[in-house]
Amino acid sequence: MQHEAAGNEEPDIPREALIEYNGDSFDLVQPCGERLRSEGELRGLIGPREVPRIWDRHILNSAAVVPFLPRTGLIADVGSGAGLPGVVIAAMRPEASVYLLGARRRR
């Protein structure tokens, strides 16, 4: 079953399930996923085979760690690469200070 959203290919995950999993932060996480889908390969952040798997492989996997993190304080994503899981964590933990640390300047 395909669902409406930005990009050429959509994950086979119902929008309602994504909203339930990401809670109130879905509205903040969704643009991150859409931007990674539209520009990630172009900018060398993800490979071409990862584009159709943005939500199920990357966004949801990033969100899976959030229940184990503090609601406030400092959280660091070391070796952030394409910004995952740091960007998703920042969206889902708005009261925390989330730092993304990567080795490559261009990212």
Phi and psi restraints in degrees (range 20) as a CNS / XPLOR table:
assign (resid 1 and name C) (resid 2 and name N)
       (resid 2 and name CA) (resid 2 and name C) 1.0 -98.4 20.0 2
assign (resid 2 and name N) (resid 2 and name CA)
       (resid 2 and name C) (resid 3 and name N) 1.0 149.8 20.0 2
assign (resid 2 and name C) (resid 3 and name N)
       (resid 3 and name CA) (resid 3 and name C) 1.0 -128.9 20.0 2
assign (resid 3 and name N) (resid 3 and name CA)
       (resid 3 and name C) (resid 4 and name N) 1.0 150.2 20.0 2
assign (resid 3 and name C) (resid 4 and name N)
       (resid 4 and name CA) (resid 4 and name C) 1.0 -70.4 20.0 2
assign (resid 4 and name N) (resid 4 and name CA)
       (resid 4 and name C) (resid 5 and name N) 1.0 138.9 20.0 2
assign (resid 4 and name C) (resid 5 and name N)
       (resid 5 and name CA) (resid 5 and name C) 1.0 178.7 20.0 2
assign (resid 5 and name N) (resid 5 and name CA)
       (resid 5 and name C) (resid 6 and name N) 1.0 178.7 20.0 2
assign (resid 5 and name C) (resid 6 and name N)
       (resid 6 and name CA) (resid 6 and name C) 1.0 -73.3 20.0 2
assign (resid 6 and name N) (resid 6 and name CA)
       (resid 6 and name C) (resid 7 and name N) 1.0 157.1 20.0 2
assign (resid 6 and name C) (resid 7 and name N)
       (resid 7 and name CA) (resid 7 and name C) 1.0 100.5 20.0 2
assign (resid 7 and name N) (resid 7 and name CA)
       (resid 7 and name C) (resid 8 and name N) 1.0 168.7 20.0 2
assign (resid 7 and name C) (resid 8 and name N)
       (resid 8 and name CA) (resid 8 and name C) 1.0 -81.6 20.0 2
assign (resid 8 and name N) (resid 8 and name CA)
       (resid 8 and name C) (resid 9 and name N) 1.0 -33.6 20.0 2
assign (resid 8 and name C) (resid 9 and name N)
       (resid 9 and name CA) (resid 9 and name C) 1.0 -123.8 20.0 2
assign (resid 9 and name N) (resid 9 and name CA)
       (resid 9 and name C) (resid 10 and name N) 1.0 141.6 20.0 2
assign (resid 9 and name C) (resid 10 and name N)
       (resid 10 and name CA) (resid 10 and name C) 1.0 -117.4 20.0 2
assign (resid 10 and name N) (resid 10 and name CA)
       (resid 10 and name C) (resid 11 and name N) 1.0 146.8 20.0 2
assign (resid 10 and name C) (resid 11 and name N)
       (resid 11 and name CA) (resid 11 and name C) 1.0 -70.1 20.0 2
assign (resid 11 and name N) (resid 11 and name CA)
       (resid 11 and name C) (resid 12 and name N) 1.0 154.7 20.0 2
assign (resid 11 and name C) (resid 12 and name N)
       (resid 12 and name CA) (resid 12 and name C) 1.0 -89.6 20.0 2
assign (resid 12 and name N) (resid 12 and name CA)
       (resid 12 and name C) (resid 13 and name N) 1.0 53.4 20.0 2
assign (resid 12 and name C) (resid 13 and name N)
       (resid 13 and name CA) (resid 13 and name C) 1.0 -127.2 20.0 2
assign (resid 13 and name N) (resid 13 and name CA)
       (resid 13 and name C) (resid 14 and name N) 1.0 124.3 20.0 2
assign (resid 13 and name C) (resid 14 and name N)
       (resid 14 and name CA) (resid 14 and name C) 1.0 -60.7 20.0 2
assign (resid 14 and name N) (resid 14 and name CA)
       (resid 14 and name C) (resid 15 and name N) 1.0 139.2 20.0 2
assign (resid 14 and name C) (resid 15 and name N)
       (resid 15 and name CA) (resid 15 and name C) 1.0 -53.4 20.0 2
assign (resid 15 and name N) (resid 15 and name CA)
       (resid 15 and name C) (resid 16 and name N) 1.0 -39.9 20.0 2
assign (resid 15 and name C) (resid 16 and name N)
       (resid 16 and name CA) (resid 16 and name C) 1.0 -60.8 20.0 2
assign (resid 16 and name N) (resid 16 and name CA)
       (resid 16 and name C) (resid 17 and name N) 1.0 -37.8 20.0 2
assign (resid 16 and name C) (resid 17 and name N)
       (resid 17 and name CA) (resid 17 and name C) 1.0 -67.7 20.0 2
assign (resid 17 and name N) (resid 17 and name CA)
       (resid 17 and name C) (resid 18 and name N) 1.0 -39.5 20.0 2
assign (resid 17 and name C) (resid 18 and name N)
       (resid 18 and name CA) (resid 18 and name C) 1.0 -63.5 20.0 2
assign (resid 18 and name N) (resid 18 and name CA)
       (resid 18 and name C) (resid 19 and name N) 1.0 -42.2 20.0 2
assign (resid 18 and name C) (resid 19 and name N)
       (resid 19 and name CA) (resid 19 and name C) 1.0 -65.3 20.0 2
assign (resid 19 and name N) (resid 19 and name CA)
       (resid 19 and name C) (resid 20 and name N) 1.0 -43.5 20.0 2
assign (resid 19 and name C) (resid 20 and name N)
       (resid 20 and name CA) (resid 20 and name C) 1.0 -62.0 20.0 2
assign (resid 20 and name N) (resid 20 and name CA)
       (resid 20 and name C) (resid 21 and name N) 1.0 -43.1 20.0 2
assign (resid 20 and name C) (resid 21 and name N)
       (resid 21 and name CA) (resid 21 and name C) 1.0 -68.7 20.0 2
assign (resid 21 and name N) (resid 21 and name CA)
       (resid 21 and name C) (resid 22 and name N) 1.0 -40.5 20.0 2
assign (resid 21 and name C) (resid 22 and name N)
       (resid 22 and name CA) (resid 22 and name C) 1.0 -90.4 20.0 2
assign (resid 22 and name N) (resid 22 and name CA)
       (resid 22 and name C) (resid 23 and name N) 1.0 -9.1 20.0 2
assign (resid 22 and name C) (resid 23 and name N)
       (resid 23 and name CA) (resid 23 and name C) 1.0 60.1 20.0 2
assign (resid 23 and name N) (resid 23 and name CA)
       (resid 23 and name C) (resid 24 and name N) 1.0 -144.1 20.0 2
assign (resid 23 and name C) (resid 24 and name N)
       (resid 24 and name CA) (resid 24 and name C) 1.0 -62.7 20.0 2
assign (resid 24 and name N) (resid 24 and name CA)
       (resid 24 and name C) (resid 25 and name N) 1.0 -18.3 20.0 2
assign (resid 24 and name C) (resid 25 and name N)
       (resid 25 and name CA) (resid 25 and name C) 1.0 -85.2 20.0 2
assign (resid 25 and name N) (resid 25 and name CA)
       (resid 25 and name C) (resid 26 and name N) 1.0 -1.7 20.0 2
assign (resid 25 and name C) (resid 26 and name N)
       (resid 26 and name CA) (resid 26 and name C) 1.0 -55.1 20.0 2
assign (resid 26 and name N) (resid 26 and name CA)
       (resid 26 and name C) (resid 27 and name N) 1.0 -41.6 20.0 2
assign (resid 26 and name C) (resid 27 and name N)
       (resid 27 and name CA) (resid 27 and name C) 1.0 -63.5 20.0 2
assign (resid 27 and name N) (resid 27 and name CA)
       (resid 27 and name C) (resid 28 and name N) 1.0 -23.8 20.0 2
assign (resid 27 and name C) (resid 28 and name N)
       (resid 28 and name CA) (resid 28 and name C) 1.0 -89.3 20.0 2
assign (resid 28 and name N) (resid 28 and name CA)
       (resid 28 and name C) (resid 29 and name N) 1.0 -33.7 20.0 2
assign (resid 28 and name C) (resid 29 and name N)
       (resid 29 and name CA) (resid 29 and name C) 1.0 -76.6 20.0 2
assign (resid 29 and name N) (resid 29 and name CA)
       (resid 29 and name C) (resid 30 and name N) 1.0 -36.7 20.0 2
assign (resid 29 and name C) (resid 30 and name N)
       (resid 30 and name CA) (resid 30 and name C) 1.0 -55.5 20.0 2
assign (resid 30 and name N) (resid 30 and name CA)
       (resid 30 and name C) (resid 31 and name N) 1.0 -48.5 20.0 2
assign (resid 30 and name C) (resid 31 and name N)
       (resid 31 and name CA) (resid 31 and name C) 1.0 -62.3 20.0 2
assign (resid 31 and name N) (resid 31 and name CA)
       (resid 31 and name C) (resid 32 and name N) 1.0 -31.4 20.0 2
assign (resid 31 and name C) (resid 32 and name N)
       (resid 32 and name CA) (resid 32 and name C) 1.0 -63.6 20.0 2
assign (resid 32 and name N) (resid 32 and name CA)
       (resid 32 and name C) (resid 33 and name N) 1.0 -45.2 20.0 2
assign (resid 32 and name C) (resid 33 and name N)
       (resid 33 and name CA) (resid 33 and name C) 1.0 -63.8 20.0 2
assign (resid 33 and name N) (resid 33 and name CA)
       (resid 33 and name C) (resid 34 and name N) 1.0 -41.5 20.0 2
assign (resid 33 and name C) (resid 34 and name N)
       (resid 34 and name CA) (resid 34 and name C) 1.0 -65.5 20.0 2
assign (resid 34 and name N) (resid 34 and name CA)
       (resid 34 and name C) (resid 35 and name N) 1.0 -40.3 20.0 2
assign (resid 34 and name C) (resid 35 and name N)
       (resid 35 and name CA) (resid 35 and name C) 1.0 -68.4 20.0 2
assign (resid 35 and name N) (resid 35 and name CA)
       (resid 35 and name C) (resid 36 and name N) 1.0 -40.2 20.0 2
assign (resid 35 and name C) (resid 36 and name N)
       (resid 36 and name CA) (resid 36 and name C) 1.0 -64.7 20.0 2
assign (resid 36 and name N) (resid 36 and name CA)
       (resid 36 and name C) (resid 37 and name N) 1.0 -37.9 20.0 2
assign (resid 36 and name C) (resid 37 and name N)
       (resid 37 and name CA) (resid 37 and name C) 1.0 -64.8 20.0 2
assign (resid 37 and name N) (resid 37 and name CA)
       (resid 37 and name C) (resid 38 and name N) 1.0 -42.4 20.0 2
assign (resid 37 and name C) (resid 38 and name N)
       (resid 38 and name CA) (resid 38 and name C) 1.0 -82.6 20.0 2
assign (resid 38 and name N) (resid 38 and name CA)
       (resid 38 and name C) (resid 39 and name N) 1.0 -29.3 20.0 2
assign (resid 38 and name C) (resid 39 and name N)
       (resid 39 and name CA) (resid 39 and name C) 1.0 -123.4 20.0 2
assign (resid 39 and name N) (resid 39 and name CA)
       (resid 39 and name C) (resid 40 and name N) 1.0 -9.2 20.0 2
assign (resid 39 and name C) (resid 40 and name N)
       (resid 40 and name CA) (resid 40 and name C) 1.0 -59.0 20.0 2
assign (resid 40 and name N) (resid 40 and name CA)
       (resid 40 and name C) (resid 41 and name N) 1.0 -47.0 20.0 2
assign (resid 40 and name C) (resid 41 and name N)
       (resid 41 and name CA) (resid 41 and name C) 1.0 -68.7 20.0 2
assign (resid 41 and name N) (resid 41 and name CA)
       (resid 41 and name C) (resid 42 and name N) 1.0 -43.9 20.0 2
assign (resid 41 and name C) (resid 42 and name N)
       (resid 42 and name CA) (resid 42 and name C) 1.0 -56.4 20.0 2
assign (resid 42 and name N) (resid 42 and name CA)
       (resid 42 and name C) (resid 43 and name N) 1.0 -40.2 20.0 2
assign (resid 42 and name C) (resid 43 and name N)
       (resid 43 and name CA) (resid 43 and name C) 1.0 -90.3 20.0 2
assign (resid 43 and name N) (resid 43 and name CA)
       (resid 43 and name C) (resid 44 and name N) 1.0 2.8 20.0 2
assign (resid 43 and name C) (resid 44 and name N)
       (resid 44 and name CA) (resid 44 and name C) 1.0 76.6 20.0 2
assign (resid 44 and name N) (resid 44 and name CA)
       (resid 44 and name C) (resid 45 and name N) 1.0 22.3 20.0 2
assign (resid 44 and name C) (resid 45 and name N)
       (resid 45 and name CA) (resid 45 and name C) 1.0 -87.4 20.0 2
assign (resid 45 and name N) (resid 45 and name CA)
       (resid 45 and name C) (resid 46 and name N) 1.0 -33.0 20.0 2
assign (resid 45 and name C) (resid 46 and name N)
       (resid 46 and name CA) (resid 46 and name C) 1.0 -138.7 20.0 2
assign (resid 46 and name N) (resid 46 and name CA)
       (resid 46 and name C) (resid 47 and name N) 1.0 158.3 20.0 2
assign (resid 46 and name C) (resid 47 and name N)
       (resid 47 and name CA) (resid 47 and name C) 1.0 -83.5 20.0 2
assign (resid 47 and name N) (resid 47 and name CA)
       (resid 47 and name C) (resid 48 and name N) 1.0 165.6 20.0 2
assign (resid 47 and name C) (resid 48 and name N)
       (resid 48 and name CA) (resid 48 and name C) 1.0 -61.4 20.0 2
assign (resid 48 and name N) (resid 48 and name CA)
       (resid 48 and name C) (resid 49 and name N) 1.0 -31.1 20.0 2
assign (resid 48 and name C) (resid 49 and name N)
       (resid 49 and name CA) (resid 49 and name C) 1.0 -74.7 20.0 2
assign (resid 49 and name N) (resid 49 and name CA)
       (resid 49 and name C) (resid 50 and name N) 1.0 -13.2 20.0 2
assign (resid 49 and name C) (resid 50 and name N)
       (resid 50 and name CA) (resid 50 and name C) 1.0 -86.0 20.0 2
assign (resid 50 and name N) (resid 50 and name CA)
       (resid 50 and name C) (resid 51 and name N) 1.0 -18.5 20.0 2
assign (resid 50 and name C) (resid 51 and name N)
       (resid 51 and name CA) (resid 51 and name C) 1.0 -54.6 20.0 2
assign (resid 51 and name N) (resid 51 and name CA)
       (resid 51 and name C) (resid 52 and name N) 1.0 -49.1 20.0 2
assign (resid 51 and name C) (resid 52 and name N)
       (resid 52 and name CA) (resid 52 and name C) 1.0 -73.7 20.0 2
assign (resid 52 and name N) (resid 52 and name CA)
       (resid 52 and name C) (resid 53 and name N) 1.0 -7.4 20.0 2
assign (resid 52 and name C) (resid 53 and name N)
       (resid 53 and name CA) (resid 53 and name C) 1.0 -108.9 20.0 2
assign (resid 53 and name N) (resid 53 and name CA)
       (resid 53 and name C) (resid 54 and name N) 1.0 18.4 20.0 2
assign (resid 53 and name C) (resid 54 and name N)
       (resid 54 and name CA) (resid 54 and name C) 1.0 -53.7 20.0 2
assign (resid 54 and name N) (resid 54 and name CA)
       (resid 54 and name C) (resid 55 and name N) 1.0 -52.7 20.0 2
assign (resid 54 and name C) (resid 55 and name N)
       (resid 55 and name CA) (resid 55 and name C) 1.0 -73.1 20.0 2
assign (resid 55 and name N) (resid 55 and name CA)
       (resid 55 and name C) (resid 56 and name N) 1.0 -55.2 20.0 2
assign (resid 55 and name C) (resid 56 and name N)
       (resid 56 and name CA) (resid 56 and name C) 1.0 -71.8 20.0 2
assign (resid 56 and name N) (resid 56 and name CA)
       (resid 56 and name C) (resid 57 and name N) 1.0 -31.5 20.0 2
assign (resid 56 and name C) (resid 57 and name N)
       (resid 57 and name CA) (resid 57 and name C) 1.0 -95.7 20.0 2
assign (resid 57 and name N) (resid 57 and name CA)
       (resid 57 and name C) (resid 58 and name N) 1.0 -34.6 20.0 2
assign (resid 57 and name C) (resid 58 and name N)
       (resid 58 and name CA) (resid 58 and name C) 1.0 -107.7 20.0 2
assign (resid 58 and name N) (resid 58 and name CA)
       (resid 58 and name C) (resid 59 and name N) 1.0 -55.2 20.0 2
assign (resid 58 and name C) (resid 59 and name N)
       (resid 59 and name CA) (resid 59 and name C) 1.0 -66.1 20.0 2
assign (resid 59 and name N) (resid 59 and name CA)
       (resid 59 and name C) (resid 60 and name N) 1.0 -50.5 20.0 2
assign (resid 59 and name C) (resid 60 and name N)
       (resid 60 and name CA) (resid 60 and name C) 1.0 -67.0 20.0 2
assign (resid 60 and name N) (resid 60 and name CA)
       (resid 60 and name C) (resid 61 and name N) 1.0 -37.0 20.0 2
assign (resid 60 and name C) (resid 61 and name N)
       (resid 61 and name CA) (resid 61 and name C) 1.0 -64.1 20.0 2
assign (resid 61 and name N) (resid 61 and name CA)
       (resid 61 and name C) (resid 62 and name N) 1.0 -37.6 20.0 2
assign (resid 61 and name C) (resid 62 and name N)
       (resid 62 and name CA) (resid 62 and name C) 1.0 -65.8 20.0 2
assign (resid 62 and name N) (resid 62 and name CA)
       (resid 62 and name C) (resid 63 and name N) 1.0 -41.3 20.0 2
assign (resid 62 and name C) (resid 63 and name N)
       (resid 63 and name CA) (resid 63 and name C) 1.0 -67.9 20.0 2
assign (resid 63 and name N) (resid 63 and name CA)
       (resid 63 and name C) (resid 64 and name N) 1.0 -23.0 20.0 2
assign (resid 63 and name C) (resid 64 and name N)
       (resid 64 and name CA) (resid 64 and name C) 1.0 -62.9 20.0 2
assign (resid 64 and name N) (resid 64 and name CA)
       (resid 64 and name C) (resid 65 and name N) 1.0 -26.9 20.0 2
assign (resid 64 and name C) (resid 65 and name N)
       (resid 65 and name CA) (resid 65 and name C) 1.0 -83.1 20.0 2
assign (resid 65 and name N) (resid 65 and name CA)
       (resid 65 and name C) (resid 66 and name N) 1.0 -17.7 20.0 2
assign (resid 65 and name C) (resid 66 and name N)
       (resid 66 and name CA) (resid 66 and name C) 1.0 -56.9 20.0 2
assign (resid 66 and name N) (resid 66 and name CA)
       (resid 66 and name C) (resid 67 and name N) 1.0 -41.8 20.0 2
assign (resid 66 and name C) (resid 67 and name N)
       (resid 67 and name CA) (resid 67 and name C) 1.0 -60.4 20.0 2
assign (resid 67 and name N) (resid 67 and name CA)
       (resid 67 and name C) (resid 68 and name N) 1.0 -19.0 20.0 2
assign (resid 67 and name C) (resid 68 and name N)
       (resid 68 and name CA) (resid 68 and name C) 1.0 -94.3 20.0 2
assign (resid 68 and name N) (resid 68 and name CA)
       (resid 68 and name C) (resid 69 and name N) 1.0 0.2 20.0 2
assign (resid 68 and name C) (resid 69 and name N)
       (resid 69 and name CA) (resid 69 and name C) 1.0 -103.5 20.0 2
assign (resid 69 and name N) (resid 69 and name CA)
       (resid 69 and name C) (resid 70 and name N) 1.0 154.5 20.0 2
assign (resid 69 and name C) (resid 70 and name N)
       (resid 70 and name CA) (resid 70 and name C) 1.0 -67.8 20.0 2
assign (resid 70 and name N) (resid 70 and name CA)
       (resid 70 and name C) (resid 71 and name N) 1.0 153.4 20.0 2
assign (resid 70 and name C) (resid 71 and name N)
       (resid 71 and name CA) (resid 71 and name C) 1.0 -76.8 20.0 2
assign (resid 71 and name N) (resid 71 and name CA)
       (resid 71 and name C) (resid 72 and name N) 1.0 -27.3 20.0 2
assign (resid 71 and name C) (resid 72 and name N)
       (resid 72 and name CA) (resid 72 and name C) 1.0 -131.2 20.0 2
assign (resid 72 and name N) (resid 72 and name CA)
       (resid 72 and name C) (resid 73 and name N) 1.0 172.2 20.0 2
assign (resid 72 and name C) (resid 73 and name N)
       (resid 73 and name CA) (resid 73 and name C) 1.0 100.6 20.0 2
assign (resid 73 and name N) (resid 73 and name CA)
       (resid 73 and name C) (resid 74 and name N) 1.0 -156.5 20.0 2
assign (resid 73 and name C) (resid 74 and name N)
       (resid 74 and name CA) (resid 74 and name C) 1.0 -107.2 20.0 2
assign (resid 74 and name N) (resid 74 and name CA)
       (resid 74 and name C) (resid 75 and name N) 1.0 130.6 20.0 2
assign (resid 74 and name C) (resid 75 and name N)
       (resid 75 and name CA) (resid 75 and name C) 1.0 -128.0 20.0 2
assign (resid 75 and name N) (resid 75 and name CA)
       (resid 75 and name C) (resid 76 and name N) 1.0 131.5 20.0 2
assign (resid 75 and name C) (resid 76 and name N)
       (resid 76 and name CA) (resid 76 and name C) 1.0 -118.4 20.0 2
assign (resid 76 and name N) (resid 76 and name CA)
       (resid 76 and name C) (resid 77 and name N) 1.0 133.9 20.0 2
assign (resid 76 and name C) (resid 77 and name N)
       (resid 77 and name CA) (resid 77 and name C) 1.0 -105.3 20.0 2
assign (resid 77 and name N) (resid 77 and name CA)
       (resid 77 and name C) (resid 78 and name N) 1.0 99.5 20.0 2
assign (resid 77 and name C) (resid 78 and name N)
       (resid 78 and name CA) (resid 78 and name C) 1.0 -88.6 20.0 2
assign (resid 78 and name N) (resid 78 and name CA)
       (resid 78 and name C) (resid 79 and name N) 1.0 127.2 20.0 2
assign (resid 78 and name C) (resid 79 and name N)
       (resid 79 and name CA) (resid 79 and name C) 1.0 78.2 20.0 2
assign (resid 79 and name N) (resid 79 and name CA)
       (resid 79 and name C) (resid 80 and name N) 1.0 44.3 20.0 2
assign (resid 79 and name C) (resid 80 and name N)
       (resid 80 and name CA) (resid 80 and name C) 1.0 -63.5 20.0 2
assign (resid 80 and name N) (resid 80 and name CA)
       (resid 80 and name C) (resid 81 and name N) 1.0 -29.8 20.0 2
assign (resid 80 and name C) (resid 81 and name N)
       (resid 81 and name CA) (resid 81 and name C) 1.0 59.1 20.0 2
assign (resid 81 and name N) (resid 81 and name CA)
       (resid 81 and name C) (resid 82 and name N) 1.0 -112.1 20.0 2
assign (resid 81 and name C) (resid 82 and name N)
       (resid 82 and name CA) (resid 82 and name C) 1.0 -79.3 20.0 2
assign (resid 82 and name N) (resid 82 and name CA)
       (resid 82 and name C) (resid 83 and name N) 1.0 5.5 20.0 2
assign (resid 82 and name C) (resid 83 and name N)
       (resid 83 and name CA) (resid 83 and name C) 1.0 97.4 20.0 2
assign (resid 83 and name N) (resid 83 and name CA)
       (resid 83 and name C) (resid 84 and name N) 1.0 8.0 20.0 2
assign (resid 83 and name C) (resid 84 and name N)
       (resid 84 and name CA) (resid 84 and name C) 1.0 -110.4 20.0 2
assign (resid 84 and name N) (resid 84 and name CA)
       (resid 84 and name C) (resid 85 and name N) 1.0 135.6 20.0 2
assign (resid 84 and name C) (resid 85 and name N)
       (resid 85 and name CA) (resid 85 and name C) 1.0 -90.2 20.0 2
assign (resid 85 and name N) (resid 85 and name CA)
       (resid 85 and name C) (resid 86 and name N) 1.0 1.7 20.0 2
assign (resid 85 and name C) (resid 86 and name N)
       (resid 86 and name CA) (resid 86 and name C) 1.0 -54.1 20.0 2
assign (resid 86 and name N) (resid 86 and name CA)
       (resid 86 and name C) (resid 87 and name N) 1.0 -43.9 20.0 2
assign (resid 86 and name C) (resid 87 and name N)
       (resid 87 and name CA) (resid 87 and name C) 1.0 -66.3 20.0 2
assign (resid 87 and name N) (resid 87 and name CA)
       (resid 87 and name C) (resid 88 and name N) 1.0 -41.9 20.0 2
assign (resid 87 and name C) (resid 88 and name N)
       (resid 88 and name CA) (resid 88 and name C) 1.0 -65.7 20.0 2
assign (resid 88 and name N) (resid 88 and name CA)
       (resid 88 and name C) (resid 89 and name N) 1.0 -42.7 20.0 2
assign (resid 88 and name C) (resid 89 and name N)
       (resid 89 and name CA) (resid 89 and name C) 1.0 -60.9 20.0 2
assign (resid 89 and name N) (resid 89 and name CA)
       (resid 89 and name C) (resid 90 and name N) 1.0 -44.9 20.0 2
assign (resid 89 and name C) (resid 90 and name N)
       (resid 90 and name CA) (resid 90 and name C) 1.0 -60.0 20.0 2
assign (resid 90 and name N) (resid 90 and name CA)
       (resid 90 and name C) (resid 91 and name N) 1.0 -39.5 20.0 2
assign (resid 90 and name C) (resid 91 and name N)
       (resid 91 and name CA) (resid 91 and name C) 1.0 -68.2 20.0 2
assign (resid 91 and name N) (resid 91 and name CA)
       (resid 91 and name C) (resid 92 and name N) 1.0 -35.5 20.0 2
assign (resid 91 and name C) (resid 92 and name N)
       (resid 92 and name CA) (resid 92 and name C) 1.0 -89.8 20.0 2
assign (resid 92 and name N) (resid 92 and name CA)
       (resid 92 and name C) (resid 93 and name N) 1.0 -13.1 20.0 2
assign (resid 92 and name C) (resid 93 and name N)
       (resid 93 and name CA) (resid 93 and name C) 1.0 -126.7 20.0 2
assign (resid 93 and name N) (resid 93 and name CA)
       (resid 93 and name C) (resid 94 and name N) 1.0 66.8 20.0 2
assign (resid 93 and name C) (resid 94 and name N)
       (resid 94 and name CA) (resid 94 and name C) 1.0 -64.8 20.0 2
assign (resid 94 and name N) (resid 94 and name CA)
       (resid 94 and name C) (resid 95 and name N) 1.0 -20.3 20.0 2
assign (resid 94 and name C) (resid 95 and name N)
       (resid 95 and name CA) (resid 95 and name C) 1.0 -83.4 20.0 2
assign (resid 95 and name N) (resid 95 and name CA)
       (resid 95 and name C) (resid 96 and name N) 1.0 -10.3 20.0 2
assign (resid 95 and name C) (resid 96 and name N)
       (resid 96 and name CA) (resid 96 and name C) 1.0 -95.3 20.0 2
assign (resid 96 and name N) (resid 96 and name CA)
       (resid 96 and name C) (resid 97 and name N) 1.0 159.0 20.0 2
assign (resid 96 and name C) (resid 97 and name N)
       (resid 97 and name CA) (resid 97 and name C) 1.0 -97.5 20.0 2
assign (resid 97 and name N) (resid 97 and name CA)
       (resid 97 and name C) (resid 98 and name N) 1.0 113.7 20.0 2
assign (resid 97 and name C) (resid 98 and name N)
       (resid 98 and name CA) (resid 98 and name C) 1.0 -108.8 20.0 2
assign (resid 98 and name N) (resid 98 and name CA)
       (resid 98 and name C) (resid 99 and name N) 1.0 122.5 20.0 2
assign (resid 98 and name C) (resid 99 and name N)
       (resid 99 and name CA) (resid 99 and name C) 1.0 -110.4 20.0 2
assign (resid 99 and name N) (resid 99 and name CA)
       (resid 99 and name C) (resid 100 and name N) 1.0 132.2 20.0 2
assign (resid 99 and name C) (resid 100 and name N)
       (resid 100 and name CA) (resid 100 and name C) 1.0 -105.3 20.0 2
assign (resid 100 and name N) (resid 100 and name CA)
       (resid 100 and name C) (resid 101 and name N) 1.0 121.8 20.0 2
assign (resid 100 and name C) (resid 101 and name N)
       (resid 101 and name CA) (resid 101 and name C) 1.0 -117.5 20.0 2
assign (resid 101 and name N) (resid 101 and name CA)
       (resid 101 and name C) (resid 102 and name N) 1.0 123.7 20.0 2
assign (resid 101 and name C) (resid 102 and name N)
       (resid 102 and name CA) (resid 102 and name C) 1.0 -135.1 20.0 2
assign (resid 102 and name N) (resid 102 and name CA)
       (resid 102 and name C) (resid 103 and name N) 1.0 158.6 20.0 2
assign (resid 102 and name C) (resid 103 and name N)
       (resid 103 and name CA) (resid 103 and name C) 1.0 -84.2 20.0 2
assign (resid 103 and name N) (resid 103 and name CA)
       (resid 103 and name C) (resid 104 and name N) 1.0 -23.7 20.0 2
assign (resid 103 and name C) (resid 104 and name N)
       (resid 104 and name CA) (resid 104 and name C) 1.0 -98.4 20.0 2
assign (resid 104 and name N) (resid 104 and name CA)
       (resid 104 and name C) (resid 105 and name N) 1.0 128.5 20.0 2
assign (resid 104 and name C) (resid 105 and name N)
       (resid 105 and name CA) (resid 105 and name C) 1.0 -64.0 20.0 2
assign (resid 105 and name N) (resid 105 and name CA)
       (resid 105 and name C) (resid 106 and name N) 1.0 -38.1 20.0 2
assign (resid 105 and name C) (resid 106 and name N)
       (resid 106 and name CA) (resid 106 and name C) 1.0 -66.4 20.0 2
assign (resid 106 and name N) (resid 106 and name CA)
       (resid 106 and name C) (resid 107 and name N) 1.0 -21.4 20.0 2
